[in-house]
Amino acid sequence: MIDIEIKDGKVHFTLPLNDPPEKSKSGKTLIVSSSGGWKSVKCNGVFFKVYVKAYTYENQWEVFKAGTKPAKLVSKARQKEIEEHNKKVSEKIAKGK
């Protein structure tokens, strides 16, 4: 379902979030949100045709969920270091340290 609103001279779309995101058909990206194809949406008595697809790459979804803002894509080696660090921190938390 898509909601559309015009506010302060801007068009605002609201779509459901896929959490966790779904893999695209090609498997190269993660679909974070989608209109599911072309949809007719009514706003202020007028119908609009809308097609929206928000996608990202797997490593960037993890960065987004962590609440950080990356300056650039993280290399696979650095991503592995971060994952290992996070695992150690999680283990310490689980042990109550």
N, C-alpha and C positions, 0 to 999 in steps of 0.2 A: 504494500500500500504506500502511496506517495501523498504527502500533504504539501500544498504549495501556498505561499503567502507572499504578498507584496508589502514590504515595510521599509520606510525610509528610503524609497527610491531603488530598492534592491529586491530581487526575487529570492525567496528562501525555500529550499526543498527540504523535506524531512522524510527520510527513508529508514527502514529498520536496519540495524547493525548486525552483521553476521559475526557472532563472537562465540566460537572461533570462526575465522573466515573460511570460506569454501575454496577449494582448489579450482582454478579455471579448467576448461576442457583440455587445454594444451598442457596444463600442469606447471606452467612457467610462472604464474602469478597467483595471488590469493584475492578472491573477490570479497571485499569488505562490506559493500552494499551495492544493491542493484535494483533497478525498477523492474527487472524481468522482461525487458523488451519495451517496445513503444507503448505508452499508456496515455489515455485521455484523462486529464485532470482539470477539474473546474475550480476557478478562482474568481471571485467577484462577478459571478454570473457568466464568465467566459471560459470556454474550453481551450486547453492548451495540449499539444502533443509533446510528451516528455520521454526522453530516454537517458537514463543515468546509470553509469557503472563506475564505482570507486574501487580501485584495485591497488595492490602494492606487492612488494616482493617479501618473501618469508622473513629474511633478516630484518627488514624494516618494520614489519608488524611487531616483532618482539621489542624493538626500540620504542615504538609507539606505545605499546602496552606498559612499558617500564616508565613512561612519562618523560623521556629525555628527547632532546631535539638534536639529532646528529647534524654535524656540519657537512659530512660527506658519507658515502657508503662505507661500511665497515668491511675490511678484508676478512676472508674466511679464517685466516690464522688468528686475527685479532678477535673475531667472533668466538672462536674456540677458547681463547684465553678468558674472555668475559664469561662464557658459560662455565668454565672450570672454577673461576673465582666465585660466581654466584652459587655454584653447587657447594663449595666449601663454606660459604656464609650460611647457606640454608642448613647445612649439617650442624654448624655451631649453634644456630638458633634452636634447632630441634633438640640438641643436648642441653640447652639452657645456659650456654656460655655467653 
